[in-house]
Amino acid sequence: MMSEHSAKRRTPRTPALKRRTWWIAGIAAVLVVSLGAVVIAQPWAGSDVARDAGKPEATTAAAPVIEKLPVSDDFDWWTPITPSESAEFLGSSTAQGGQSALEIRSAGPQSESDPPRLQQAISVVPGGSYTLTFWAKGTDVGENAVQVRLGPLSGDSVSVSLPAGTYDWTQMSLDYVSPGDGSKMNVMVMATGQAGSAIVDSFVATGNGSAVAPLMNSDLESHSGQVALTNKSLMLTQGEARLSVASRQFAGGDITWSIVDELGAAVADGTQKLDEHYTTIDLTELPLGFYRLNLNAVLESGPQDRSTTFGVVEPFEGVASTSNFGTHLHFHGGEERVDNLIGTLADIGVGHVRADVAWWATERSPGVYDYEAATVNAMDEYAKAGINALQLPVYSNPFYDDGRTPSTPEGLKGYANFAGDLLNKFPNVGKDVEVYNEFDHTFNTGLCGPTPECYMDMLSVTSDHLKSLDPETTVVGPGNAGMGFKLEWLQKFFDLGGLNYVDAVSAHPYVQPGPPEKLAADLDTIQQMILTANNGESKPIWLTEMGWATKEGWVSDQSQADYLIRVMALSFGHGVERFYSYEAADSSLMDGDIESNFGLFEASTSFVPSAFVPKLAAVGQAHIAQQLQGKTFTVQEDAGENVSSYVFGEKKDATRVIWTTAESSTVTLASKKPVTVTSLDGGSTVIDPVKGLVTLELTGTPVYVAGSINLAAAAG
């Protein structure tokens, strides 16, 4: 219930603020708290009458199908490599064990050097002996048309071809000894020739006696063929939000679904039927926010339960590259899901992607650069999306310095030449180049070492070469790794004249799993260090990696989103010109792995074969880009102990990003006009001041406060 004394009114088609224990009121409302609690309720929360009145109804009229299913099904844990329209990898109900298997249909000869395949890397013991067994069944399979391979694609690998012809289930096996310096083994199922129908099932990898190697989804039960969403993005546009449900295997079936918001409150539900393999869930009435779809499909094979999160946002307006936000994208292009992710990044205000390009994979003959198709495709997709690439040439090449990080004159020249060719190869994605990645860390294998002096050798040669090719090139470095900033290393770098060779100073000041506020003082220190070393002239600071990995017992999805928005506002308020989150998407479904779970989006899942699933942080990224678009940092206000308030823009057009590092803090704002408060996920509330004051109770989740405000002060 909302008190009649409260001076709040919600903006049309947006939910009230949905943060834990939100109390937002004028000063008069604060005085009556003891008489009656003031609660901002969800439009659909509270009584059954209120819930039914506010809940979007399932649309009975036919809605358009958003997208068709891809040519091949998606299998959890198995990565599609070099997909082809003429090679299909499909879930099959003809199984040796369980309910499903993998069927390969290939229309003709495929690339011998890089064939279409599904691939999974598993951990092995260097020098260990392994055996892979599986079952195969074929109909009109050509000679050497389908192969199973262990090891790298080429080189020290072993493979077995499925028998030619037509045959019933046959068990097959192959043995492999991992290299002495290798800790990963690739399991590959490849289409190399013509096959009417080749089915494989029940993979088992054993090693070191009888120990079973951790091959995930080895029975191929989890795939997109039974039921999937075909959306190219799960960051849906407000007023146009629809989810397209499909089953490649079954033309009909009953689909029951429900939608809950980020607090778990039910907001919509419905039941509908598949019509010729497809149906569309109409969610055009959903307001801005972060949601979860729970879906049950009753199909001929039995019931299938699926779930995914999605966001409802307003797409970023204008050219993405005008944004100050970037991210790191380890995935290269060529896979439909990755290409779609690039477009989604532009929609949520990411205008820059830090793109590492492997030197060893590009210069395969001395002085000859042959870029991988996936890299070329990714750069094309960036250009289409209006995204600029921060080119990152890494790390070494066997033709120079015995494959180590270069330190000899020949090696440094080779690296500089590669960086220059990379700059010239892709002119449509900008002129930004970062010289090496975390030179001071374990990525540096050079004989010289990780010191500022050694980095100066590389930077000076590379920067001079890049500037000779194009004086407008933005050279970025040193990109230090760290828990926080490495101030002593940076000071030595500045003393050596490093600022003469960079246009922007970069760093990766991770502080996880803790919050980001301690970085503010160090950023101020670095700004002063730059001024002192550069004759009173400043240089931009770019944080080219920064993030928090989501993992139980480490950092929650909520904290990841909170910390990212806080560090973005904080960074821009302390001299940072550009901020790159690390990273765009998780690279593994393994929940316990910290390194693989930094993403704004979760790792790929077979329920959504054409898109990545957003975390709350992705929705947060979309809204901070909207809130700060076209605004520059103006001032950091003193809003009291534990409270951070960063102001962007001027006077009535100003937007404040405000939060507290305490469990909660109360802040009173002075304003004669209505104030709009927007939550991290986009829900907004308009508050009319009472006697010229508006009072907010803050948590660690940032909010945006827009309006003509003359004062911010902590009340307790």
N, C-alpha and C positions, 0 to 999 in steps of 0.2 A: 504494500500500500504506500502511496506517496502522500506525504503531509500537505495540507492545503497551504502551509506556510512556506513550502519550498518554492524557490524561484527558478525552476528548471523547465525546459521544454526541449523535446527531442526534435532533431531535424528530420525532414521527411525521408522515409524509406531507409533509415539507418537505425541500428539497434542502440539502446542505451549502452553506456560503457560497461564492459564485461570483465572487469578485473576483480580479483578477490577483494571483498569488503569495500566496495567503492562508496564513499560518502562525498557527495559534491553539493555544496549548498552556499547560499548567501549567509552573512553573519547572523541574520535573524533566525535562519534554520538551525544554526549551531546552538542558539539559545534555547530552542525547544526540543533538543535531543532528549532531555530528561523526561519530557512529557510524551514523546512518541517518536519512535525510530523513523528516520527518513531513509527509505530504501529505493534505489533505482532498480526496477525490475526489468527482466527481458520482456519484449513485447508479447512473447508467447508463454511467459512463466506465470506462476501464481495459481489461481483457481483453474478448474477445468474449463470454465466459461471463457476466461481470458486466454487460456492456451489455445482452445479451439478457434477463437476469434482471430488470433494472430498467426496461426500456423498456415504456411502456404499449402494449398490443396494440390493433390496430384492432378495433372491435366489429363482429361479423358480424350481430347481430340488428338489425332495423330500429329506428332512433332517430327520435324525433318531429322534424318540420320546425319550425324556430324561427319563421320569419316568411316570408310570401310576398313576392314581388318588388313594388316600387312600380308604380304605373300606368304611369309613363314610365321609359324607360331613362335612364341617366346617361351623359353624354358628357364625357370629360376636357377641361378648359379652358373648357367652356361652362357657364354658370351658369343653372339653372332659376329663373325669376322668375314669381311668382304662379301656381304650379302649380294645375291644375284636374282633377277627376275626369273631366271631359268632353272634355279635350284631351290626346291621347297623343303623346309624342315618342319614337319608337322606332327602334332600329337595324334597318336593312333590308338583306337580301342582294341586293336589286335595286339595283345600283350602276352609275353611269355610268363610274366608274373605280375600280379596287381591288376590295375584297370587301364594302364596306359603304357605306351612305348613311343619311341621316336621313329618316324617314317621319313625317308629321304626320297624325293622324286627329282630327277635331274633330266633335263631335256636334251643335253648333249655335252660335248667336251667343255671342261671348265679350265680356268687358268692353272697351269702346272706349278707356277711359282707361288701363287697366292690364291688358292682355291676357296670357294665358299665353304664355311665350316662353323661348327659349334665348338667352343673351346673352354676348358676349365683348368686353372692352375691349382695344383695341390702341393702341399709341403712335403718334402722328402729329405732324407738324410744324405748329405754329400757322399758319393761313392756307394750308396746303398743299392741293393738288387730288388727289383719290383716286378710283379706279375699282374697284368690286367686281364680279367676274364669278362666275357659278355656273351649274349645270345644274339643270333642273327637269323633273319627269315627273308627270302627274296622272291620277287616275281619279275621276270624279264630284266635282270640286272646284267649290265654290260661288264666286259672284262676290265678289272681294275677301276670300276666306276665309283665305288664307295670304299674309302679307306679309314681305318682307325689308327692313329699315330700317337706315340709317346715321345716327349722331349720337345725341342724347338722345331719350328716349321722346317728348317733345313739344318744341315750339319749333323751333330751327334744325336740322331733320333732313330726310332724303329717304327715300322708300320706293318699292318696286315690288311690285305684287300678282302672284302667280302666275296664269297664265291660267285661266279657268274651263273646266270640262268635262273631257274625257278626251283625253290627248295623250301622245306619246312624248317622249323627251329633247329639251329645248329649252334653248339657252344664253341666259342673261339677264344684264343688267348695270345698274348705276346709278352715277352720279357724285356726288361730295360734296366740298365745300370746308370744311375744318375752321375753326372760329372763330379769330380772331386771338389769343384768350387761352386756347385749349384745347389740351391735349397728349394727350388721349385721344379715341378714336372708338369708339362702341359698334356692334358688328355684332349685329343682332337678327333672329331667325327667329320670327315671331309667328303664333299661331292666332287669327284674328279672326272667323271664320264657320264654316259647315259644310263639311267636306271628307271625302270617303270615303277618299282616299289621295293625299297630296301628298308627293312625294319630292324632296329637294334634295341636291346633292352637289358636290364639287370647287370649294370657294370659293377665290378668289384675289383678294387685295387688292393693288393697285399704286398708287404715288404718286410725285410728283416725277419724272415721266418714266416709267421702267420699273422702278424699285425695288420689290421685293416687300415689303409691310408684314408684320410678324410675326404672322400669324393662325395660332394653334395648333390642331392637330387639324382642319385645314381640310378634309380629305377624310373626316372623320367616321368613321374606322376604329376608334378607341378608344372603346368604350362597354360598358355592362353587359349588353347583350342576349345575348351569346354565353355568358359565364360570369361569375358574381358571387357574393359572399357576401351573404346577406339579413339578417344579424344587425343589430339596432338599436344594439348596442354591441360593441366589441372589447375592453372591459374585462370579462372573463368571471369569474364567481363560482367560486371553488374548489369542486370537487365537483359542479359543474353545467355545466362548460365544454363547449360544443358549437359547432361551426361549420356553418352551413347553406349548402350549395352549390346554386346554381340556374342553369338556362339557360332564358331565355324563348323563344329561337328553336328549341331542340332538346330533344325529349322524352327522348332517350337519349344515352349516351356514357360513356366510361370516365374515371374520375377517379383519378389517382395523386397522393398527397400525402406530404409529410414535414414534421416539426416539428424545428427546432433551437432551442437556448437562446441566450442573448445572447452566449455565448462560441463559438457555432458548433457545439456538440456535438449530434449527432443524439439525439433523445429519443423519437420516435414516427414511424411511417409506416404507410401502408396503400393499398389499391386497392379501389375500389367503383364501382358503376354508378349513373348517374342513373335514377331511377324516376319517370316522368311529370314530368320537368323538374327534380326535386329529389333530393338526398341529404344526409345529415347525418353529419359527422365527430364521433365521440364522443371527447372529451378529458377526461372526468370524473376520470381518474386523475392528471392533471397537477398537480404541486404549484404553490405560489405562484411567480411568476416572470414574466419577459419573454421572449417567444418570437417566432419567425418561421415562418409557413406558406409552403411552396413547393408550388405546385399545378400539375399538368399535366392539361388536359382534352382528350381526343381526341374531337372532335365531327365531325359530318357535313361541316362547313366546313374541317376540318383541326385540327391541334393548337393549343392555346392555353395559354401559360405565364403564370401569375399568382403574385404574392407579396404578403404583407402581414405586418406585425407585429401582435401582440396581447398583452394582459396577462392573467394569472390573479391575482385579488386577492380580498380579503375586503371586501365593501361596508361603507362607513361606517355605523355604527350610530347611531340617533337622528336628531334633526332637524338637517339640514345647517347651518342658520343659527346653530347653537350653536358651529360651528367658527370658528377665527380665520383661516381660509384663504379667500382670494378669488382671482378672476382677472378679466381684461378680456375681454369677448366683443363683437367688432365685428359679428358676424353677428346679424341680427335673426331673429325667428321666422317661421313660415309654411312653411318648407321642412322636410320630414320629417327630414332628416339633422340639421338644426340643433336641432329640437325634441328629438330623441333625445340630442344632445350635452348639452343642459341636464340631462337626467336622469342621464347618465353623470357629469357634474361633481358632482352631489350624491352619487353613489355613491363617488367618490374623495375625499370630504371637503371639497369646495369649497362653502362656505356663503354666499358673497357674490359677486355679479357686478357689476363696474363697467360701467354701461350708458349709453353716450352717446346722447342724443336730440337730433336736429337741430332747432334753433329755426326755421330757414328753411322746413323741410319740415312744420312743425306749425302755425305761425301764418301761414296763407296769406291771411287777411283780418285787418286790425287788431283785436286783442283777441279773436279767434275762434281756438280751438285745436282742430285736427282731426288726431288722431294717426294715423300710418300704421298700416295693418292689421298689418304685420310687427312693429311696436313693441308694439302691444296684445297680439298673440299671444305674443311673447317674455315679456312681463310675466306673462301667464297661466301660461306654462310654468314660470317661476321660482316662482310661488306654489305650483303643483302639486308641484314638487320640494322645497319647503321652503327655497328660496334667497331671500335678501334682495338687493335691488338697491341699489347706490350710484348714485343718479340723477345723471347728468352732463349738464346742459343746455349745449349748444354750438351755434354759436359766435356767429352774427350773424343778422340778419334785414333784408331790403331795406326794410322800413318804418321802420327806425331807423338813424340815423347813416350813411345811404347804403350800408347793407349791411356796414359795418365792425364790428369789435368795439366794443360800445357804450362811450361815454365821456361823452356829454351827459346832463343830467338826464332827458330824455325816453327816451333809449336805455337808461340804467341802470334806470329804472323798468320799461321794457318787458321787459328781461331778468329782473328780479326777479319780475314778474308771470308770465312763462313758467315760471320755476323753481317758483313757488308752485303753478301749475296742474299741473305735472308731479308734484309731491309729492302733491297731492290726487287726481289721476287714478288712481293705482295704490296704494291703501292696503294691499293685501295683500302688498306686497313690502318693507315696512319704511319707515323715516323718515329715511334717510340721503341727504344731498344734498351733492355736491362742487361748489363754486362755480368754474366754468370749468375748462379743461384747459390746463395749462402756459402761464399768462398771460404768463410772462416769456420765452416762446419765439416761434417764427414763427407760431403759431396766432393770435397777437394782431395784428390789423390796425388797431387803433384809433389815433386821432389823439393820444391822451394818451400812449401808449407803454407799455413793459413794466415800469415801475418799481413798487416797493412802494406808493408814494403813489397811483398810478393803480389798482392792485389794491384798495387800501383803499376807494376810491370805489365800486367795484363790490361788494365784499364787504359793506360796512356797509349799503348799501341792500338787498341781497339777503338778508342774514342777518336784519335787522330784519323784513323782510316775512315770511320763512319762520317765524320765531319767533312773529309775530303770528297766523299761521294755526294753528300747532301748537307750543307751547313745548317739546314733547318731540322736535322735529326735531333730528337730529344734523347740524350744519353743519360741513363739512370744507373745508380749504384750507391753503395756496395751491396745492398740487400742482405745485411747480416742476419744470421739466425740468433735466437736467444730467448731466454725467459726475461722479458724486459729488454731495454736497450743496452748495448755494449758501449758505454760512454768512453771508456779508456781507449778501446779499439778505434772508435770514431774520432776521438781527439788526435790520435796519432795519424790517422788517415788525413785529417784536415791539415795537420802540421806538415805533412809531406807534400801538400799541394793538391790533394785529391779533388778539391772543389773546382780546380781549373779544368777538370776533365768530365765533370758531370753537370747536367742541367737540373737534375733533381736528386735529392738524397733519399735513398730507400732503406727500409728496415723491416724486420719481421719480429716485432716485440711481443711474442706470446707470453701470456700470464696465466693460462689455464692451469687448474680449474677455477682459479680465483677471479674476482671481478676486475674491471679495467681501470678504475679510478687512479691508481698509483702511477699510471702512464702520463698523467697531465703534467706533473712537475718535471719529469724527464723531457717531455716535448718542449717545455719552456727552456730548459737547460740547453737542449740541442739547438734551438733557434738562436740563443745567445752565443753558443760556440761557433755557429756558422757566421754570425755577424762579426765576431772577433777575428776569425780566420780569413774572412773574405772582405776585409777593408770596409766594414760597415754595411755591406750589401747582403741581402738575404738570398736564400735559395729555397725553392719549394721542397717540401718534405712529402714523400709518397710512402705510405705503408702498403707494400706490395704483397704482403701476406699477413693476415690476422684473423683468428677465429678460435672457436671452442668446439671440441668433439663431443657429440652426444653419446653418452654411455651411462648405463645404470651405475650409480655410485660415484659418478664422475661429474658430469654436467647434464642436466635435464634439457629437454627440448625447450621448455619455458625459459630456463636460465640462459640457454644459448641465444634465444631471440632477445631477451632483455639485455644481455651483455653486448651483443652486436650493435643494437641500436644505441646503447649508451656509449660504446667506444667510437661509433661513427660521429655522434654529436660532439663528444669530447675531443676527438681528433681534429675536426674542423675548427673547433674553438681554440685549439692550441697550435695552429700553424700548419696543419696537414692540408695539402691541396687535393690529394686524391687518395681514396681508400679502396683497397682490394680485399674483399673477404676471402678467406680460405675455407672452403672452396665451393664451387657451384653445386656439386653433387657427391654424395658418398660413393665410394668405389667398391663397397662390399656389403653384403647382407649380414655379415658377421657382427652381431651386436657388441661383443666384447672387445672389438679391435678399435683402439683409439685412433690410430693413424688413418683409418679408412672411413671415419664417420664425422668429418668436419662440415659436411655439405649443407647448403641451404635446402637441398632436396635429398631425399633418401635414394639409396641405390635402386637400380632398375628392378622391377617386379613383374612377373608374368601377367598379373591382373591388369596392368596398364602397359601394354607392349609398345606404345608410341609416345609415351611421356614419362617424365620423372615425377615422383610423388613429393609434394611440398611439405617441408616442416614449417612450423610457425615462423621461423626465421625468414623464410622466403616471403611470407605475407608481410612481415615487418619490413623487409627490404623494399617491397612495393610501396608501402605507405610512407616511409621516410623519404623516398625519392619524390613522391607526390608532394609531401608537406614542405620540403625544402627547395623544390624546383624554382629556379630563378632568384633564389635568395642567398645572400652571403652572410657570413657570421658577423655580428655586430658587437655583442658584449656578453661576458659571463657575469650574471647577476649574483650578488651576495644574498642568497635566499635563506640563510641560516645554516646551522650545523647539520651535516649529513645530506643536505639538499643540494643538488646540482641543477642549475638553470642556465641553458645556453640559448641566446636570442639570435635569430636569423631574420634579416629583413628590417625594415624601418617602420616605426610608429604604428599606425593602424594596420599595416600590412605585415607586421612582425609575427613570427611564429616562435614560441618557446618550446624547447624540449626539456622536460622537467622530470626528475625522479629523486628518490632518496636511497641512501645506502643503509639506512636503518630499517627496522621491520615496518615502520610506518612513520610518517611525519605530516604535520598539518601546516599548510601554507596559505596565507591570506594575500589575495591580489587586489589591488586598487584599480577600479575601472568604473567609468560612468556609463559604459555601453555593454551590450551583451558580449559574452565571451564564449567561444566554441572550444570544447575540450574533446580531443580525439584520442582513442586508445590505440595501442600498438597494432591491433588487427583491423582498424578502420572505423569501428563504431564511434559515433560522435553525439555529443549532447551540447545544446545551447543553454547557457546559464545567464539569467538576468541578475545583475548585481542588486544587493539590498543595502541601502545607505552607502552606496559606492564601493562595496566590498564583495568579493567572491572567495569562498574558502574551499580548498581542496585537501583531501587526505591522500597522500602519496604512498606508493609502495616502490619496490625495486623495478617495477615495470614502467618504462617511460611513457609519458603522455605528451601530446602536442596541445599547446594552448595558444589560440589565435584571437587577436582582438587588440583594442587600444588599452594597454595596461601601463600604469604609471609606477607601480611598486610591486615588489615581490619580497615577502618577509615571512620567516618561519614563526608560527604561533606556538609550536610545541612538538 
